[in-house]
């Protein structure tokens, strides 16, 4: 066997790369991990974790209104953006430090700097100020886990906008913001800004937000966002952005104009493959520009694997972690393992939040033909008490021939917590009868899931 510096070299210290590195190192392998920015990756540093803190902060404004409805007298209250930022940054530093500590405890070598492939077994770490780790290293196996990066559109003035990366570090909170995009990042940040008192407009070129989600979920969430004061503009896109003395003027494709203090693009992310030297090692990309891999995360090169967002399979942190773990089990524990990408639950931390597992109604009809739909739209008990108008949506999609529940969709408070448990049942192939045999927990929002008895029949608006 060839003599290498390391048994495994991991490029990228995000969730997937760190999990793979730790498990491989604990097996007795000699492991190195190179990170060009901060250990923790997108999720910990500039993604799920800081965004969730921002969601928590922004939800307080609604909670204050709710408290008044329940008889509380609320005095003066002011949100201070710099105070929040400082607390957020302290917590992110703490979490990043835990990742570093866990790697070191496992025995992995952490290298600071951008890494690129030289060939199928050689990695070069480029010089980084303050880091002594630059140089070339050889490894028997290489794992790429570099994640993804936000994409900005290309039109006049687009450079004046920011992405989610910069939104986590804005020196001041804008008074007016235009959030561009219709995916989960866009709707989440629209809710964050709105909750923090920013005049918020959400702009999306499509017919409705959250493309790929169930149509009932899409329309329901759009309505709820508008109830909370977010202006949702659909079916048009930017023509240009211009800087003026009073702000940024966005001119849209339909000649509509908005003046805001900030424009945030959440128009998609792409696999971070720039500068990785993939061509030198012969690593193939797929038609989406992501690293092409097989079910065991192996690339077109026998000594190189890839996990996480850089492969553009399911771009979720828990998925990257499971892919990284499966790689380590296969290659360092003689336990061939692959992650099952079917029926992975997901959440959108919008306001109200969304929880989903399985197929949309349209997907199920396309796949199976006949399906049964169970649906309920209602005001939660907490809201009805003080006369609030927010409504929840719960929807089940059931395959008609064998009565398997193939889709669960929840929009409302705690839906991300609810969907985690629902996902277990759906993953196990639960039938509607088995689902209904579960006794409700009362009074809860989630009990609606097991009390849906009547099939939903949409009203035919064209009927006479």
C-alpha positions as CSV (number, residue, x, y, z in Angstrom):
1,X,0.0,0.0,0.0
2,X,1.3,3.5,-0.9
3,X,2.7,5.6,2.0
4,X,0.4,8.7,2.5
5,X,0.5,11.5,5.0
6,X,-3.1,10.8,6.0
7,X,-5.6,8.0,5.6
8,X,-8.3,10.6,5.0
9,X,-8.2,14.2,4.1
10,X,-11.5,16.1,4.4
11,X,-12.0,19.4,2.6
12,X,-14.5,21.5,4.5
13,X,-15.3,21.5,8.2
14,X,-19.1,21.8,8.1
15,X,-21.5,19.4,9.6
16,X,-21.0,16.6,7.1
17,X,-17.2,16.8,6.9
18,X,-16.8,17.0,10.7
19,X,-19.0,14.0,11.3
20,X,-17.1,11.9,8.7
21,X,-13.7,13.1,10.1
22,X,-14.6,12.4,13.7
23,X,-15.9,8.9,13.0
24,X,-13.0,8.0,10.7
25,X,-10.5,9.3,13.3
26,X,-12.2,7.3,16.1
27,X,-11.6,4.2,14.0
28,X,-7.9,4.7,14.4
29,X,-7.4,6.4,11.0
30,X,-5.1,9.4,10.6
31,X,-7.3,12.2,9.5
32,X,-6.9,15.8,8.4
33,X,-9.6,18.5,7.9
34,X,-9.0,21.7,6.0
35,X,-11.3,24.7,6.5
36,X,-10.9,28.0,4.8
37,X,-13.3,30.1,6.9
38,X,-14.5,28.9,10.3
39,X,-15.2,25.4,11.7
40,X,-18.9,24.6,11.7
41,X,-19.8,25.4,8.1
42,X,-22.9,27.1,6.7
43,X,-25.3,25.7,9.3
44,X,-23.4,26.8,12.4
45,X,-21.7,30.0,11.1
46,X,-24.1,31.6,8.6
47,X,-27.1,29.4,8.2
48,X,-29.6,27.3,10.3
49,X,-28.3,28.2,13.7
50,X,-27.9,32.0,13.6
51,X,-31.0,32.2,11.4
52,X,-33.0,30.3,14.1
53,X,-31.8,32.8,16.7
54,X,-33.0,35.6,14.5
55,X,-36.4,33.8,14.2
56,X,-36.6,33.6,17.9
57,X,-35.8,37.3,18.3
58,X,-38.4,38.3,15.7
59,X,-41.2,36.1,17.1
60,X,-41.1,38.2,20.3
61,X,-43.1,41.0,18.7
62,X,-46.0,38.6,18.0
63,X,-45.7,37.1,21.5
64,X,-46.0,40.5,23.0
65,X,-49.3,41.1,21.2
66,X,-50.5,37.7,22.3
67,X,-49.6,38.5,25.9
68,X,-51.8,41.6,25.7
69,X,-54.6,39.5,24.5
70,X,-54.3,37.3,27.5
71,X,-54.5,40.2,29.9
72,X,-50.9,41.2,30.4
73,X,-50.0,44.9,30.5
74,X,-46.9,45.3,28.5
75,X,-44.7,48.4,29.1
76,X,-42.2,50.1,26.8
77,X,-40.2,47.6,24.8
78,X,-37.5,48.3,22.3
79,X,-35.4,45.9,20.2
80,X,-31.7,46.6,20.1
81,X,-30.1,45.1,17.0
82,X,-26.4,45.5,18.2
83,X,-27.2,43.8,21.5
84,X,-28.7,40.9,19.6
85,X,-25.8,40.7,17.2
86,X,-23.2,40.6,19.9
87,X,-25.1,37.8,21.8
88,X,-25.6,35.9,18.6
89,X,-21.9,36.1,17.7
90,X,-20.8,35.0,21.1
91,X,-23.0,31.9,20.9
92,X,-21.8,31.1,17.3
93,X,-18.2,31.3,18.5
94,X,-19.0,28.9,21.4
95,X,-20.6,26.4,19.0
96,X,-17.7,26.6,16.5
97,X,-15.4,26.0,19.4
98,X,-17.2,22.8,20.3
99,X,-16.8,21.6,16.7
100,X,-13.0,22.3,17.0
101,X,-12.8,20.5,20.3
102,X,-14.7,17.5,19.1
103,X,-12.3,17.1,16.1
104,X,-9.3,17.4,18.3
105,X,-10.6,15.0,20.9
106,X,-11.2,12.5,18.2
107,X,-7.5,12.9,17.1
108,X,-8.1,14.7,13.8
109,X,-5.6,17.3,12.5
110,X,-7.3,20.7,11.7
111,X,-5.7,22.7,9.0
112,X,-6.6,26.4,8.4
113,X,-6.8,27.4,4.7
114,X,-8.4,26.7,1.4
115,X,-7.7,23.3,0.0
116,X,-7.6,22.2,-3.6
117,X,-6.9,19.0,-5.4
118,X,-3.7,18.5,-7.2
119,X,-4.4,14.9,-8.2
120,X,-6.4,11.9,-6.9
121,X,-4.3,11.6,-3.8
122,X,-2.8,15.0,-3.3
123,X,-4.3,18.2,-1.7
124,X,-2.7,21.6,-1.5
125,X,-3.7,23.9,1.4
126,X,-3.2,27.5,0.2
127,X,-1.5,30.1,2.5
128,X,-3.8,31.9,4.9
129,X,-2.7,34.8,7.1
130,X,-1.8,33.6,10.6
131,X,-1.9,29.9,9.6
132,X,1.2,27.7,9.4
133,X,-0.7,25.0,7.6
134,X,0.0,25.8,3.9
135,X,1.6,23.0,1.9
136,X,0.9,19.8,0.1
137,X,-0.5,16.7,1.7
138,X,-1.2,13.2,0.4
139,X,-4.1,11.0,1.5
140,X,-5.4,7.5,0.7
141,X,-8.9,8.8,0.6
142,X,-10.2,12.4,0.1
143,X,-13.7,13.6,1.1
144,X,-15.1,16.9,-0.3
145,X,-17.6,18.6,2.0
146,X,-17.5,22.3,0.9
147,X,-21.2,22.9,1.0
148,X,-22.9,25.6,-1.1
149,X,-22.8,29.4,-1.6
150,X,-25.6,32.0,-2.3
151,X,-26.1,33.1,-5.8
152,X,-26.8,36.7,-6.9
153,X,-28.8,37.4,-10.1
154,X,-27.2,39.3,-12.9
155,X,-28.8,42.6,-13.8
156,X,-27.9,46.3,-13.5
157,X,-27.4,47.3,-9.9
158,X,-27.5,43.8,-8.5
159,X,-24.2,44.4,-6.8
160,X,-26.0,46.9,-4.4
161,X,-27.9,44.0,-2.9
162,X,-26.8,41.6,-0.1
163,X,-27.3,37.8,0.4
164,X,-28.1,35.9,3.6
165,X,-24.4,35.8,4.4
166,X,-24.3,39.5,4.9
167,X,-27.7,39.7,6.5
168,X,-26.3,38.0,9.6
169,X,-23.8,40.9,10.1
170,X,-25.7,44.1,9.0
171,X,-24.3,47.0,11.0
172,X,-27.7,48.5,11.4
173,X,-31.2,47.1,10.9
174,X,-32.9,48.7,7.8
175,X,-36.2,50.4,8.2
176,X,-37.3,49.1,4.8
177,X,-36.2,45.9,3.0
178,X,-37.0,44.1,-0.2
179,X,-36.4,40.3,0.0
180,X,-36.0,38.7,-3.4
181,X,-36.9,35.0,-3.8
182,X,-39.6,32.5,-3.0
183,X,-37.7,29.7,-1.3
184,X,-37.4,28.8,2.3
185,X,-34.5,31.3,2.9
186,X,-36.5,34.2,1.4
187,X,-39.7,33.5,3.4
188,X,-37.8,33.0,6.6
189,X,-35.9,36.2,6.3
190,X,-39.1,38.1,5.3
191,X,-40.6,36.9,8.5
192,X,-37.5,37.8,10.5
193,X,-37.3,41.4,9.2
194,X,-41.0,41.9,9.6
195,X,-41.0,40.6,13.1
196,X,-38.2,43.0,14.0
197,X,-40.3,45.9,12.8
198,X,-38.8,46.4,9.3
199,X,-41.2,47.3,6.5
200,X,-40.9,44.2,4.4
201,X,-41.7,43.3,0.8
202,X,-41.2,39.8,-0.6
203,X,-40.6,39.7,-4.3
204,X,-40.8,36.5,-6.3
205,X,-40.9,35.9,-10.1
206,X,-43.0,32.8,-9.9
207,X,-46.8,32.4,-9.5
208,X,-46.5,31.6,-5.8
209,X,-43.8,31.1,-3.1
210,X,-42.2,27.8,-2.0
211,X,-41.9,26.2,-5.4
212,X,-41.9,22.4,-5.0
213,X,-44.1,22.4,-1.9
214,X,-47.8,21.4,-1.8
215,X,-49.9,24.0,-3.5
216,X,-52.2,24.3,-0.5
217,X,-49.2,25.0,1.7
218,X,-47.9,27.6,-0.8
219,X,-51.1,29.6,-1.0
220,X,-51.9,29.3,2.7
221,X,-48.5,30.6,3.8
222,X,-48.6,33.5,1.3
223,X,-51.9,34.6,2.8
224,X,-50.6,34.3,6.4
225,X,-47.5,36.3,5.5
226,X,-49.7,39.1,4.2
227,X,-51.8,39.0,7.4
228,X,-48.7,39.7,9.3
229,X,-47.9,42.8,7.3
230,X,-45.5,41.4,4.7
231,X,-46.2,42.7,1.2
232,X,-46.0,39.7,-1.2
233,X,-45.3,40.7,-4.9
234,X,-45.5,37.8,-7.3
235,X,-45.0,37.2,-11.0
236,X,-42.3,39.8,-11.7
237,X,-38.6,40.3,-11.2
238,X,-36.0,43.0,-11.1
239,X,-35.1,45.2,-14.1
240,X,-32.5,47.2,-12.2
241,X,-31.5,48.7,-8.8
242,X,-30.3,52.3,-8.4
243,X,-28.8,54.1,-5.5
244,X,-30.3,57.4,-4.5
245,X,-29.9,59.8,-1.6
246,X,-32.8,58.3,0.2
247,X,-32.3,54.6,-0.5
248,X,-32.2,51.8,-3.1
249,X,-34.8,52.1,-5.9
250,X,-35.8,48.8,-7.4
251,X,-37.5,48.9,-10.8
252,X,-39.3,45.7,-11.6
253,X,-40.1,44.0,-15.0
254,X,-43.6,45.4,-14.8
255,X,-42.3,49.0,-14.2
256,X,-43.4,48.8,-10.5
257,X,-40.9,50.7,-8.3
258,X,-39.9,50.2,-4.7
259,X,-37.6,52.3,-2.5
260,X,-36.0,50.4,0.4
261,X,-32.9,50.7,2.5
262,X,-31.7,47.2,1.7
263,X,-32.3,44.5,-1.0
264,X,-31.6,41.0,0.1
265,X,-31.3,38.3,-2.6
266,X,-32.4,34.7,-1.6
267,X,-32.5,33.5,-5.2
268,X,-30.8,30.2,-4.8
269,X,-27.6,28.5,-3.8
270,X,-25.0,26.6,-5.8
271,X,-22.5,23.9,-4.9
272,X,-19.2,25.5,-3.8
273,X,-16.7,23.9,-6.3
274,X,-14.8,27.0,-7.3
275,X,-11.0,26.6,-7.0
276,X,-11.2,23.0,-5.8
277,X,-9.1,21.6,-8.7
278,X,-11.7,19.0,-9.6
279,X,-10.6,18.9,-13.2
280,X,-7.0,18.1,-12.1
281,X,-8.1,15.1,-10.2
282,X,-10.7,14.1,-12.8
283,X,-13.8,14.5,-10.6
284,X,-16.9,14.8,-12.7
285,X,-19.8,17.3,-12.2
286,X,-23.5,16.6,-13.0
287,X,-25.7,18.8,-15.2
288,X,-26.5,21.0,-12.2
289,X,-22.8,21.8,-11.5
290,X,-22.7,19.7,-8.4
291,X,-20.2,16.9,-7.8
292,X,-21.7,13.6,-9.2
293,X,-21.7,10.8,-6.7
294,X,-23.1,7.3,-6.4
295,X,-25.3,6.0,-3.5
296,X,-22.2,5.6,-1.3
297,X,-21.1,9.2,-2.1
298,X,-18.2,8.1,-4.2
299,X,-17.2,10.4,-7.1
300,X,-15.9,9.4,-10.6
301,X,-12.5,9.0,-8.9
302,X,-12.1,5.9,-6.8
303,X,-10.2,7.7,-4.0
304,X,-12.5,10.7,-3.7
305,X,-15.9,11.1,-2.1
306,X,-18.3,14.0,-1.6
307,X,-21.1,14.7,0.9
308,X,-23.5,17.5,1.7
309,X,-24.7,20.5,-0.4
310,X,-21.7,20.2,-2.8
311,X,-23.5,17.1,-4.2
312,X,-26.9,18.9,-4.4
313,X,-28.9,15.9,-3.4
314,X,-31.0,17.0,-0.4
315,X,-29.5,20.2,1.0
316,X,-30.2,19.9,4.7
317,X,-27.7,19.7,7.5
318,X,-29.0,16.4,9.0
319,X,-28.7,14.8,5.6
320,X,-25.1,15.9,5.2
321,X,-24.4,14.5,8.7
322,X,-26.0,11.1,7.8
323,X,-24.1,11.0,4.4
324,X,-20.8,11.7,6.2
325,X,-21.5,9.0,8.8
326,X,-22.5,6.5,6.1
327,X,-19.2,7.3,4.3
328,X,-17.2,6.7,7.4
329,X,-19.0,3.5,8.2
330,X,-18.4,2.1,4.7
331,X,-14.8,3.1,4.4
332,X,-13.4,2.9,7.9
333,X,-15.6,0.4,9.8
334,X,-16.1,-2.3,7.1
335,X,-19.8,-1.7,7.3
336,X,-21.2,-0.8,3.8
337,X,-23.8,1.9,4.5
338,X,-25.7,4.4,2.3
339,X,-28.2,7.0,3.4
340,X,-31.8,6.6,2.3
341,X,-32.8,10.0,0.7
342,X,-36.5,9.0,0.5
343,X,-39.1,10.5,2.9
344,X,-36.8,13.1,4.5
345,X,-38.8,15.6,6.6
346,X,-38.1,19.3,6.3
347,X,-39.2,22.5,8.0
348,X,-39.4,26.1,6.9
349,X,-39.0,28.5,9.8
350,X,-41.3,31.0,8.3
351,X,-43.8,32.8,10.4
352,X,-46.0,30.7,10.7
353,X,-43.6,27.8,10.2
354,X,-44.1,24.8,7.9
355,X,-43.4,21.1,8.4
356,X,-43.5,18.6,5.6
357,X,-42.7,15.0,5.0
358,X,-43.4,13.0,1.8
359,X,-45.3,13.9,-1.3
360,X,-47.4,16.9,-2.3
361,X,-50.8,16.2,-3.6
362,X,-49.7,16.9,-7.2
363,X,-46.7,14.6,-6.8
364,X,-48.9,11.8,-5.4
365,X,-51.5,12.1,-8.1
366,X,-48.8,12.0,-10.8
367,X,-47.2,8.9,-9.2
368,X,-50.3,6.9,-8.1
369,X,-53.3,8.3,-10.0
370,X,-56.0,8.2,-7.3
371,X,-55.3,9.6,-3.9
372,X,-57.4,10.6,-0.9
373,X,-56.9,14.0,0.6
374,X,-57.7,15.0,4.2
375,X,-57.4,18.7,5.0
376,X,-58.3,21.1,7.8
377,X,-57.9,24.9,8.0
378,X,-58.6,26.3,11.4
379,X,-57.7,28.9,14.0
380,X,-55.7,27.5,16.9
381,X,-57.1,27.5,20.4
382,X,-54.5,30.0,21.5
383,X,-55.4,32.5,18.8
384,X,-59.2,32.2,19.1
385,X,-59.0,33.3,22.7
386,X,-58.0,36.9,21.9
387,X,-59.7,37.1,18.5
388,X,-56.6,36.6,16.3
389,X,-57.1,35.7,12.6
390,X,-54.1,33.5,12.0
391,X,-55.1,30.1,10.6
392,X,-53.3,26.7,10.6
393,X,-53.3,24.2,7.8
394,X,-53.0,20.4,8.2
395,X,-53.2,18.1,5.2
396,X,-52.7,14.4,4.7
397,X,-52.1,12.8,1.3
398,X,-53.1,9.1,1.2
399,X,-52.5,6.6,-1.6
400,X,-55.9,5.3,-2.4
401,X,-55.2,1.6,-3.3
402,X,-53.4,0.6,-0.1
403,X,-54.3,3.6,2.1
404,X,-50.7,4.4,2.9
405,X,-50.0,8.0,4.2
406,X,-47.6,9.3,1.6
407,X,-47.6,13.0,2.5
408,X,-48.1,15.1,5.7
409,X,-48.1,19.0,5.5
410,X,-48.5,21.3,8.5
411,X,-48.5,25.1,8.6
412,X,-48.8,26.6,12.0
413,X,-47.2,27.0,15.4
414,X,-44.7,24.2,16.3
415,X,-45.1,22.5,12.9
416,X,-41.4,21.7,12.7
417,X,-41.6,19.9,16.0
418,X,-44.8,18.1,15.0
419,X,-43.5,16.9,11.6
420,X,-40.5,15.1,13.2
421,X,-42.8,12.6,14.9
422,X,-45.1,12.3,11.8
423,X,-42.0,11.5,9.7
424,X,-41.3,8.4,11.8
425,X,-44.8,7.0,11.0
426,X,-44.6,7.9,7.3
427,X,-41.1,6.4,7.0
428,X,-42.5,3.1,8.5
429,X,-45.3,3.0,5.9
430,X,-48.2,3.8,8.2
431,X,-51.8,3.4,6.7
432,X,-54.6,5.9,7.3
433,X,-56.4,3.3,9.6
434,X,-53.3,2.9,11.7
435,X,-52.8,6.6,11.8
436,X,-56.4,7.1,13.0
437,X,-56.0,4.4,15.6
438,X,-53.7,6.8,17.5
439,X,-55.6,8.6,20.3
440,X,-55.5,12.4,20.2
441,X,-53.6,14.5,22.8
442,X,-56.1,17.2,23.8
443,X,-56.0,20.2,23.6
444,X,-53.2,20.5,21.0
445,X,-52.8,21.6,17.5
446,X,-51.3,18.3,16.6
447,X,-54.4,16.3,17.5
448,X,-56.0,17.5,14.2
449,X,-53.6,15.1,12.5
450,X,-55.4,12.0,13.9
451,X,-58.9,13.4,13.9
452,X,-59.2,14.0,10.1
453,X,-62.0,11.6,9.2
454,X,-63.8,13.2,6.2
455,X,-62.1,13.2,2.8
456,X,-61.6,16.7,1.4
457,X,-63.5,17.6,-1.7
458,X,-62.6,21.0,-3.2
459,X,-65.5,23.2,-4.2
460,X,-66.0,23.3,-7.9
461,X,-66.3,27.1,-8.4
462,X,-67.5,26.5,-12.0
463,X,-70.5,24.5,-11.0
464,X,-73.9,26.1,-11.4
